[in-house]
Each structure stands twice: as structure tokens, then as C-alpha cells.
Amino acid sequence: MKKMFLIMFFMAFVSVSAYSQSDDEVYIMVEKRAEFPGGQSEMLKYIQDNRQYPDEAKENDVHGKVLVRFIVERDGTLSDVKVMRGIGSGCDEEAVRVITSMPKWKPGEQGGKTVRTSLTLPVTF
């Protein structure tokens, strides 16, 4: 049930619409979304296995979701990782660290070409 909720929450925050068709443009919505290797369940497993609960957050009993926006580049690497909504106590930095450490993604596609795609992902603490 928890995994299903996380998948649904992820789907609600994945942004996906095109700005334009320039090679440097970042797409929010595409014909074929960028995807973590192995799909959403593997992505959630990766986050769960690699996320560390910060000591400061433990001490202050901080819980919640950090929303992180990033770009999946045409080669699958992640760039421009930013916290869009944080909860503090070291969780924001940890969310960025986990997202930054992810392996290459399968890039998004528009018109049969790989494109830069912006995504927003929740990281739960």
C-alpha cells in the first residue's frame, strides 16, 4: 500500500509539456517520458536504499517530503538538481545528494529524438 501511494505521489509530481523544439530547450511534457533504469519501482527502491536520515532531522523529529526538480539530459545524466520545497534539518541536502547520485536515466523523447526533460520528484523522510 505504501509503495502504491509513493508511486501515485510520484506520478502526480512528474512534470511532463514542451517549451519548444530547440536542442537546448528543456521539455516538461514529452511523448515519451524520461525513465529511471528499471522503472518507477526500481527508482523508489534506489531512493529507499540510498537515502540516509540526517542526524539533525532525527534529533528534531523532522518528517515530510522534499520536492526536488532536476533535468534528465539527452545522454541520461542528471543536471540542475534543485530543492523546490524543503523541510530542513539536513533533509534537503540529503535529497539532493540521493538524486545526484542516481545512475543515468533513459532520456525523454519528442518527435523520435531524445530531449532534455525536467522532472520533479518527492523524497520522503
PLY file of the C-alpha trace (Angstrom):
ply
format ascii 1.0
element vertex 125
property float x
property float y
property float z
element edge 124
property int vertex1
property int vertex2
end_header
0.00 0.00 0.00
2.82 2.39 0.91
4.64 1.68 -2.37
1.43 2.29 -4.32
0.96 5.63 -2.54
4.55 6.62 -3.30
4.13 5.67 -6.97
0.90 7.66 -7.20
2.53 10.62 -5.43
5.47 10.44 -7.83
3.14 10.38 -10.83
1.29 13.44 -9.52
4.52 15.45 -9.37
6.28 14.32 -12.51
6.07 17.26 -14.78
5.93 16.44 -18.42
4.99 19.72 -21.56
7.16 21.10 -24.22
8.63 24.58 -24.21
9.96 24.42 -27.77
11.95 22.23 -30.10
15.40 23.82 -29.77
18.23 21.42 -28.89
18.95 23.30 -25.67
15.35 23.66 -24.56
14.09 21.74 -21.57
10.82 19.88 -22.03
8.26 19.47 -19.31
5.87 17.36 -21.36
7.07 14.85 -23.91
5.73 11.99 -26.00
7.91 9.52 -24.09
8.90 10.38 -20.51
12.39 10.03 -19.12
12.65 6.88 -17.03
14.85 5.56 -14.26
16.57 2.27 -15.24
14.12 -0.48 -14.36
11.16 1.88 -13.97
9.44 3.55 -11.05
9.63 0.64 -8.64
13.41 0.44 -9.08
13.67 4.21 -8.62
11.74 4.06 -5.35
13.92 1.15 -4.22
17.05 3.12 -5.13
15.91 6.12 -3.10
14.95 3.95 -0.13
18.24 2.03 -0.22
20.45 5.11 -0.62
18.69 7.78 1.43
20.14 8.39 4.88
18.05 10.05 7.57
20.12 13.06 8.76
21.08 13.12 12.45
19.70 16.66 12.84
16.34 15.51 11.44
16.33 12.56 13.86
17.09 14.83 16.81
14.36 17.29 15.83
11.86 14.59 14.78
11.57 16.09 11.29
9.48 14.13 8.77
7.99 15.01 5.42
8.67 15.22 1.70
11.35 17.21 -0.06
10.44 18.10 -3.65
13.45 18.05 -5.93
13.47 19.28 -9.54
16.13 18.17 -11.99
16.83 17.82 -15.69
17.39 14.49 -17.42
19.86 15.34 -20.17
19.82 13.75 -23.64
22.57 11.34 -22.53
20.61 10.32 -19.40
22.73 12.21 -16.88
21.02 14.43 -14.30
21.73 18.14 -14.00
20.40 21.31 -12.37
19.23 19.46 -9.24
17.33 21.92 -7.01
15.08 21.74 -3.95
11.69 23.19 -4.82
10.15 22.62 -1.37
12.26 21.57 1.57
11.78 20.54 5.18
15.20 21.48 6.58
17.31 19.75 9.24
19.64 18.28 6.63
16.86 16.54 4.65
17.04 18.97 1.72
20.76 18.37 1.24
20.29 14.61 1.58
17.53 14.59 -1.03
19.81 16.45 -3.47
22.65 14.03 -2.69
20.48 10.97 -3.40
19.10 12.37 -6.66
22.57 13.49 -7.79
23.96 10.00 -7.11
21.39 8.25 -9.33
22.62 6.29 -12.35
21.88 7.53 -15.86
18.21 7.58 -16.81
16.65 6.66 -20.13
16.06 10.15 -21.61
12.72 11.52 -22.73
11.77 11.62 -26.39
9.87 14.10 -28.53
9.32 13.55 -32.24
11.59 10.50 -32.19
14.55 12.48 -30.79
15.97 12.42 -27.30
15.38 15.70 -25.46
16.23 17.36 -22.18
13.37 16.77 -19.73
12.52 18.48 -16.45
11.13 16.30 -13.66
10.07 16.93 -10.09
10.40 14.09 -7.60
9.41 13.77 -3.91
11.93 12.29 -1.48
10.26 11.17 1.74
11.83 11.35 5.19
0 1
1 2
2 3
3 4
4 5
5 6
6 7
7 8
8 9
9 10
10 11
11 12
12 13
13 14
14 15
15 16
16 17
17 18
18 19
19 20
20 21
21 22
22 23
23 24
24 25
25 26
26 27
27 28
28 29
29 30
30 31
31 32
32 33
33 34
34 35
35 36
36 37
37 38
38 39
39 40
40 41
41 42
42 43
43 44
44 45
45 46
46 47
47 48
48 49
49 50
50 51
51 52
52 53
53 54
54 55
55 56
56 57
57 58
58 59
59 60
60 61
61 62
62 63
63 64
64 65
65 66
66 67
67 68
68 69
69 70
70 71
71 72
72 73
73 74
74 75
75 76
76 77
77 78
78 79
79 80
80 81
81 82
82 83
83 84
84 85
85 86
86 87
87 88
88 89
89 90
90 91
91 92
92 93
93 94
94 95
95 96
96 97
97 98
98 99
99 100
100 101
101 102
102 103
103 104
104 105
105 106
106 107
107 108
108 109
109 110
110 111
111 112
112 113
113 114
114 115
115 116
116 117
117 118
118 119
119 120
120 121
121 122
122 123
123 124
